[in-house]
C-alpha cells in the first residue's frame, strides 16, 4: 500500500479531496499573482523604452 492510499484510508477520501482542491486553488492564486507581477514589469519596461526614444 502506498503512502497516499494509507492517508486516504486514515482520513477518508473526502478530506483528501478537499485538501487537494485547496492546494490546487492556492497554486492557481500564486500563478495569477506571478502573471500579474510579470505583466506589470513588462509594461514598465516597455514604457521605459518608449520614453527614452
MARBA-972138 format. One line per field, with one value per residue: y, z, x of N, C-alpha, C, O, CB in turn. Coordinates in nm, 4 decimals. Atoms other than C-alpha are relative to their C-alpha. Glycine has a CB too. Layout:
n_c2: Y  ...
n_c3: Z  ...
n_c1: X  ...
ca_c2: Y  ...
ca_c3: Z  ...
ca_c1: X  ...
c_c2: Y  ...
c_c3: Z  ...
c_c1: X  ...
o_c2: Y  ...
o_c3: Z  ...
o_c1: X  ...
cb_c2: Y  ...
cb_c3: Z  ...
cb_c1: X  ...
***
This chain:
n_c2: -0.1179  -0.1227  -0.1011  -0.0684  0.0911  0.0057  -0.1275  0.0035  0.0961  -0.0541  -0.1249  0.0041  -0.0603  -0.1361  -0.0893  -0.0061  -0.0757  -0.1401  -0.0525  -0.0116  -0.1120  -0.1247  -0.0172  -0.0437  -0.1370  -0.0845  -0.0042  -0.0878  -0.1379  -0.0358  -0.0183  -0.1283  -0.1046  -0.0090  -0.0544  -0.1436  -0.0695  0.0029  -0.0902  -0.1370  -0.0230  -0.0142  -0.1310  -0.1013  0.0029  -0.0562  -0.1444  -0.0580  0.0003  -0.0986  -0.1355  -0.0441  -0.0169
n_c3: 0.0000  0.0100  -0.1025  0.0296  -0.0341  -0.1460  -0.0443  0.0368  -0.0879  -0.1356  -0.0100  0.0837  0.1318  0.0041  -0.0581  0.0936  0.1169  -0.0405  -0.0169  0.1339  0.0657  -0.0574  0.0500  0.1399  -0.0022  -0.0428  0.1104  0.1018  -0.0483  0.0185  0.1428  0.0379  -0.0592  0.0760  0.1319  -0.0148  -0.0275  0.1224  0.0962  -0.0423  0.0305  0.1449  0.0374  -0.0459  0.0887  0.1300  -0.0168  -0.0129  0.1319  0.0852  -0.0511  0.0269  0.1445
n_c1: 0.0852  -0.0783  0.0244  0.1260  0.1093  0.0075  0.0582  0.1416  0.0657  0.0041  0.0759  0.1198  -0.0216  0.0546  -0.1006  -0.1125  0.0454  0.0126  -0.1357  -0.0583  0.0681  -0.0519  -0.1363  0.0105  0.0516  -0.1118  -0.0955  0.0572  -0.0133  -0.1407  -0.0228  0.0590  -0.0848  -0.1248  0.0320  0.0274  -0.1258  -0.0786  0.0638  -0.0311  -0.1410  -0.0104  0.0543  -0.0957  -0.1162  0.0389  0.0161  -0.1333  -0.0620  0.0650  -0.0207  -0.1391  -0.0208
ca_c2: 0.0000  0.3410  0.6424  0.8189  0.5150  0.4986  0.8664  0.8223  0.5201  0.7042  1.0371  0.9468  1.0375  1.3479  1.5046  1.4179  1.5543  1.8763  1.9215  1.8581  2.1056  2.3728  2.3113  2.3497  2.6652  2.8113  2.7229  2.8979  3.2101  3.2047  3.1650  3.4649  3.6711  3.5858  3.6563  3.9953  4.0920  3.9831  4.1748  4.4920  4.4551  4.4086  4.7209  4.9221  4.8087  4.8928  5.2366  5.2994  5.2022  5.4205  5.7184  5.7215  5.7321
ca_c3: 0.0000  -0.0976  0.1305  -0.0448  -0.0010  0.3694  0.4134  0.2284  0.4391  0.7625  0.6842  0.4252  0.0612  0.1252  0.3456  0.0984  -0.1950  -0.0061  0.0867  -0.2726  -0.4028  -0.1613  -0.2670  -0.6328  -0.5549  -0.3730  -0.6651  -0.9076  -0.6900  -0.6933  -1.0722  -1.1101  -0.8748  -1.0655  -1.4006  -1.2777  -1.1387  -1.4603  -1.6709  -1.4658  -1.5029  -1.8791  -1.9089  -1.7017  -1.9218  -2.2427  -2.1087  -2.0153  -2.3632  -2.5360  -2.3085  -2.3904  -2.7687
ca_c1: 0.0000  0.1375  0.1569  -0.1319  -0.3519  -0.2671  -0.3514  -0.6810  -0.7653  -0.6850  -0.8530  -1.1140  -1.1353  -1.3469  -1.0782  -0.8028  -1.0052  -1.0822  -0.7167  -0.6048  -0.8653  -0.7400  -0.3799  -0.4781  -0.6736  -0.3715  -0.1447  -0.3826  -0.3779  0.0029  0.0021  -0.2288  -0.0108  0.3085  0.1429  0.0202  0.3618  0.5340  0.2835  0.3363  0.7137  0.6782  0.4635  0.7109  0.9996  0.8103  0.7168  1.0787  1.1984  0.9407  1.0047  1.3783  1.3265
c_c2: 0.1247  0.0999  0.0696  -0.0846  -0.0089  0.1271  0.0014  -0.0944  0.0571  0.1201  -0.0027  0.0766  0.1429  0.1012  0.0166  0.0819  0.1486  0.0646  0.0216  0.1180  0.1329  0.0262  0.0502  0.1441  0.0974  0.0151  0.0917  0.1458  0.0466  0.0246  0.1350  0.1148  0.0171  0.0551  0.1508  0.0785  0.0037  0.0943  0.1456  0.0349  0.0207  0.1353  0.1107  0.0058  0.0588  0.1513  0.0695  0.0079  0.1078  0.1422  0.0513  0.0214  0.1367
c_c3: 0.0000  0.1074  -0.0210  0.0346  0.1513  0.0561  -0.0282  0.0901  0.1410  0.0120  -0.0757  -0.1288  -0.0077  0.0539  -0.0958  -0.1234  0.0314  0.0133  -0.1360  -0.0749  0.0512  -0.0443  -0.1441  -0.0082  0.0386  -0.1125  -0.1114  0.0405  -0.0169  -0.1464  -0.0467  0.0518  -0.0812  -0.1397  0.0082  0.0235  -0.1244  -0.1054  0.0348  -0.0299  -0.1499  -0.0477  0.0414  -0.0917  -0.1367  0.0096  0.0124  -0.1342  -0.0872  0.0476  -0.0269  -0.1488  -0.0443
c_c1: 0.0902  -0.0410  -0.1346  -0.1215  -0.0191  -0.0638  -0.1499  -0.0775  -0.0168  -0.0939  -0.1322  0.0220  -0.0528  0.1010  0.1176  -0.0381  -0.0107  0.1373  0.0659  -0.0613  0.0549  0.1429  -0.0009  -0.0479  0.1109  0.1016  -0.0512  0.0119  0.1440  0.0312  -0.0528  0.0858  0.1287  -0.0230  -0.0192  0.1289  0.0891  -0.0552  0.0324  0.1456  0.0189  -0.0493  0.0966  0.1220  -0.0328  -0.0168  0.1353  0.0699  -0.0611  0.0214  0.1407  0.0255  -0.0431
o_c2: 0.1342  0.0863  0.0881  -0.0335  -0.0141  0.1216  0.0400  -0.0647  0.0355  0.1328  0.0715  0.1748  0.2244  0.2090  0.1278  0.1640  0.2323  0.1770  0.1256  0.1926  0.2246  0.1411  0.1386  0.2223  0.2037  0.1248  0.1662  0.2317  0.1599  0.1180  0.2047  0.2130  0.1295  0.1323  0.2254  0.1837  0.1053  0.1595  0.2247  0.1462  0.1105  0.1975  0.2044  0.1142  0.1322  0.2239  0.1797  0.1081  0.1807  0.2348  0.1719  0.0631  0.1693
o_c3: 0.0781  0.1711  0.0737  0.0828  0.2004  0.1483  0.0575  0.1292  0.2056  0.1105  -0.0423  -0.1332  -0.0824  -0.0032  -0.1164  -0.1697  -0.0495  -0.0321  -0.1591  -0.1417  -0.0269  -0.0681  -0.1797  -0.0894  -0.0220  -0.1357  -0.1704  -0.0433  -0.0583  -0.1788  -0.1237  -0.0187  -0.1129  -0.1900  -0.0742  -0.0368  -0.1519  -0.1772  -0.0531  -0.0734  -0.1911  -0.1338  -0.0347  -0.1257  -0.1930  -0.0805  -0.0392  -0.1643  -0.1546  -0.0334  -0.0226  -0.1866  -0.1626
o_c1: 0.1849  -0.1454  -0.2110  -0.2225  -0.1318  -0.1451  -0.2294  -0.1904  -0.1193  -0.1667  -0.2246  0.0962  0.0012  0.1172  0.1661  0.0411  0.0294  0.1588  0.1276  0.0103  0.0800  0.1800  0.0770  0.0016  0.1242  0.1525  0.0271  0.0392  0.1683  0.1047  0.0132  0.1087  0.1677  0.0586  0.0337  0.1496  0.1528  0.0205  0.0664  0.1752  0.0924  0.0129  0.1204  0.1693  0.0484  0.0252  0.1543  0.1348  0.0117  0.0180  0.1650  0.1350  -0.0332
cb_c2: -0.0005  0.0623  0.1031  0.0384  -0.1395  -0.0201  0.1200  -0.0420  -0.1309  0.0397  0.1136  0.0570  -0.0845  0.0078  -0.0543  -0.1425  -0.0529  0.0112  -0.0958  -0.1304  -0.0074  -0.0044  -0.1321  -0.0916  0.0121  -0.0589  -0.1421  -0.0353  0.0112  -0.1097  -0.1126  0.0120  -0.0343  -0.1365  -0.0670  0.0241  -0.0680  -0.1404  -0.0222  0.0176  -0.1178  -0.1097  0.0226  -0.0292  -0.1429  -0.0649  0.0300  -0.0810  -0.1368  -0.0282  0.0042  -0.1031  -0.1062
cb_c3: 0.1239  -0.1386  0.0003  -0.1460  -0.0581  0.0603  -0.0704  -0.1460  0.0050  0.0439  -0.0507  0.0750  -0.1073  0.0807  0.1363  -0.0414  -0.0488  0.1327  0.0863  -0.0798  0.0235  0.1524  0.0097  -0.0785  0.0981  0.1253  -0.0547  -0.0250  0.1487  0.0550  -0.0793  0.0539  0.1474  -0.0090  -0.0573  0.1161  0.1162  -0.0549  -0.0023  0.1501  0.0494  -0.0688  0.0651  0.1443  -0.0156  -0.0502  0.1233  0.0974  -0.0665  -0.0079  0.1486  0.0545  -0.0791
cb_c1: -0.0972  -0.0159  0.1128  -0.0051  0.0267  0.1402  0.0693  -0.0164  0.0800  0.1396  0.0833  -0.1204  -0.0662  -0.1307  0.0490  0.0443  -0.1349  -0.0770  0.0851  -0.0208  -0.1524  -0.0068  0.0777  -0.0953  -0.1188  0.0676  0.0256  -0.1461  -0.0436  0.0909  -0.0658  -0.1440  0.0339  0.0663  -0.1262  -0.0981  0.0741  0.0055  -0.1535  -0.0286  0.0864  -0.0777  -0.1388  0.0441  0.0510  -0.1308  -0.0860  0.0839  -0.0149  -0.1466  -0.0278  0.1001  -0.0757
***
